Amino acid sequence: MEFDLFKNQVRFKIALELIDHDEGLSIMQLNKLLKDVSQATLYRHVNSMVEDDLLKIVGMNRIGKVEEKLYALNTQGYKISEEEWYSASYSEKIKFVTYFFMYILQNYKNYHESSTADHFQDQSTFSLVKMNLTNDSFNDFQSELRTLLEKYYNEEDSEEGKDRTISLIIIP
């Protein structure tokens, strides 16, 4: 797979729509979401994605006498343990990172659509910072960052709170 998913717009759009739908979507549901993609094109790409293990069939919907397959992303691609990460090949890591970026893009898309619909100002941020750090300073930075994230991650859920996605990528 590697970067093939990003090279093909239709496959990328399909994957983006499915990233948060563990229960899967049918071709008809995908067709409603992806108005610019014909049903025939969806069938062709979904079938190819199933063959490439990017998608899996997770169920069936019966509509009258017709049964529709429900497709979901093959979650083995983007759920990985720390041990699996360290033993993964470069190709496997690229596959995981691809799914990670798709997940972040889908989260932003959902956020943007809701902020537009609710007429509130976009509060998302993005930054890229290069730091010249010694190994010791880098280890301290990661430790302090982990402590900060754990502090807020472990807070009790509150009625006033809402889910927020914090995404970090550190390239040492």
Summary of the structure (lengths in Angstrom):
residues: 172
radius of gyration: 19.3
end to end distance: 25.0
largest distance: 65.9
contacts: 371
relative contact order: 0.10
helix: 53%
strand: 10%
